[in-house]
Amino acid sequence: MYKYVVAILLLCCVSIVGCKTRGGAATQSQIVQQAENAGLSNIDKRSNSEIAQWLTKHPDVLAKIGPECSEAMKVADRAWANTTEGRLCENSLR
């Protein structure tokens, strides 16, 4: 019984720590930060078409993040495409 209680407590602690460390401003990528600094706010809440339109109007940002996105895509996993950076990069490379 004691082993089960310890296992459940450990599982709860790991899941709480995992939830706290995912996402957020502290883990924001340099690519996303560059776009936000240039004026693209709330990227995570924007649609892909809104991101693409904004990038079209800001070719200087597109030129800057394009090569970085190409490099990031080389090492990205499948889940990356659903992240803010992944969505921004996919729209920058269209």
Secondary structure as UniProt FT lines:
FT   HELIX           2..21
FT   HELIX           25..27
FT   HELIX           30..37
FT   TURN            38..39
FT   HELIX           43..45
FT   HELIX           48..57
FT   HELIX           59..75
FT   HELIX           78..82
FT   HELIX           84..92
//
